[in-house]
Amino acid sequence: MSAGPSFDPIASALRVAVPTLRDAHVPFALGGSFAAWARGGPKPFNDLDLMVKPADAERALRELGAAGMRTERPPEEWLFKAWQGDVLIDLIFNPAGLEITDEVLARADMLPVFAIATPVMALEDMLQTKLLALNERSLDYSALLGIARSVREQIDWRALEARTYDSPYAKAFFTLTKELGIAPSEQPAAHEHGARVRVMPSV
């Protein structure tokens, strides 16, 4: 996995944040689009998302501040923010539709990201948070479809669909991915294709 010039500031930020939280024994996992990129997904250019448990969020923010980052507690009640230069790191402790627990963090895979061994959020967990964050005011499937297409063989589609079943926006995503041949789809029965059984008249 190579990092182009535009990735240098992000790589530098991750190389500070990951060892800082690891050495402070704060459990965390890399989430968001970078969790897909670490597995061969499309190249993202957005902020870094680090997932932590709610009980560890304050301590994680303090540790990043002690490492020289500028920190902020925004009014939103689901994340804190830290900046390494111009790079924003979102410390997310209450994402949409998923409680960050020891079990969630234990499902993370240890992967090399910018040559740093990094716990990376399980794909299904990451996609669950993205799908359940969709709403009428934030409804963009393009990035999700790009991720799904690039790592489709690594996704447990059945489990992901079951987890997000109650969301109409997630249902639309699965319809799109099945129609586009990204997600597996069961072949419908013959009558579902509109085939009709011809009844011969009795003689």
N, C-alpha and C positions, 0 to 999 in steps of 0.2 A: 504494500500500500504506500504510494508516494504522495508527498505533499507538495503542491505547486506553490509558487511565490505568494499567492493570495491566501494560502493557508498558514503562512508563517506566524502571524499574530495569534491565530487560534491555537496553533501547535504550542506556542510559547505559554499561552494561558493554561492549557491543559497540563503542560509539564510542570507548572507551579501548583495547580489545584490538586491534581491526583496525589503526588507525594505528600502534600500538606495534610490532606484528609487521611491518607493512609497512615502517616507517621503519628497522627493524633488519635488513631484508632476510632475514627468516625466511619461507620459503615455507609457506603454509598454505591451508586451505579450510574454510569453514563447512560442517559436516555435520549429522547428526541431523535432527530434525523441522523445524528452521528452514531446512534446505536445500530441503524441500518447500514450506514456507510462502512462501519467497522467490519461488516459481514459481506461487503461487496455491493452495497446499495449505491444510489446516485450521490454525487458529490454535493454536500450541502454548503451553504454560505451563511447560515444563520448562527445564532448564539449557541453556546454550550449549555446543555441541560444536565445537571447533576441531581439525582434523586436521593433524598435522605428521609429518614423517619421523622415524623413531627417532633418527637422528643429530642432529636439530635440537631434540629435545624439551627437553633441559636448557637450551639457550640460550633457547628460547621461554619457559620458566618463569622464567628469570632476568630476561628483559626485562619480563615482566608484573609481577614483583616490584619491579623498579626503577621501574615506572610507578605504584607505590603499592598493588598488589594483595597480599593475603595468599596465600601459596603453600603447597602441601603435596605431599609425595611419598608417596602411600599405598602399602600393601603390594602392591596389585595391580600387575602388571608390564606393563600396557598403557596406562596413563594417568597424568597428573599433574593437580593441581587448583589453581585460583586463584579467589579471591573478590574481587569488586568490591562492597563492602557485603555485602548478603545474597544476591547473585547468584553462582551457581557457574558457573565456566567449566571444562569438562573439556578438557584438552589430550590428545587421543587419538593415540597413535603406533603402536599395535598392535591395531587393531580385529579383531573376529572375521572370519575368512575373506578378508581383503584386506590386502595389504602396501601401506603408504603410500609411494609412490615419486614420482619426478619426473613420471612418466607420468600417474599418478593425479591429481596436483595440476594438471598441464597440462590435464586434461579439465574442470577447473572452469570455470564460466561467471562472468564478472564482472557482478554484478547489484547494483542499489541495495537495501540492507537498512538500514532506519531512516535513509535518506538518505545512507548511506555506501557507496561503491563497494567491494564485497566479493567475493572469489572464493568461489563457492558450488559445493560438491561436485556432480559429475554425479549425476543421479537414480539411474541404475543402480548406481553405486558406493555411494551412500548406502543404497539398498534392499538391496544385497548384504550390507552389514555388518549391517543390522537382521535380515534373514532368517537369516543364518548365526549370529546370536547367540541364536536361539530354541533352547530346550532344555526338558527335562521340568520344570525348576524355574522357568523363565521362558518362559511360553507364552501370550502375549496378542496375539491377532490384531486387536483392535478398532482400535488406532491405525494399524496397517499398512493395514487395509482402508480407513480414512478417507483416508489419504494416497493410496492407489492409486486410489480412486474420484475424487478431486478433480483428480489430475494424470495420469489414465490415458492421455490422448492424447500425452503427452510422454515416455512410458516405452517403451523398446525391449524389449517383453515377451519376444520370442524370445531375445535376448541375456541378459536377466536370468534367465530360466528355465534356460538352458544353464549359466550361471555357478554356479547354486545347485542343480544337478541332484542332487548326492549327499546333500543334506539331506532327510530325510523330513518335517521340519517345513516346509521351503520347498515341498515337493510339496503338502502340505495347503493352503498358502496359495494356490498356483496353482489347485488344485481349487476352492477357495472363490471366487476372483476370476472364474474361468470360469463357474461355476454361477450366480454373481450377475450376470453380464453386464458385469463390469468389465474383464476381460482378454479379448482376442479368442480365440475358440475355433473350430477347424475343425469343420465340420459332419460328423458321423459318416455312414458309408455306411448304406444302407437296412437291411442285415442287422444293423447294430449297434443299430438301433432295435427289433429283435425281429421285423422283417418276415420272412415265410416265403414260399418259392417253392412253389406248389402243383403237384405232379406229377400230371398227368391219367393215369388208368389207360389202358393200351393196350386197344384193342378187338379 
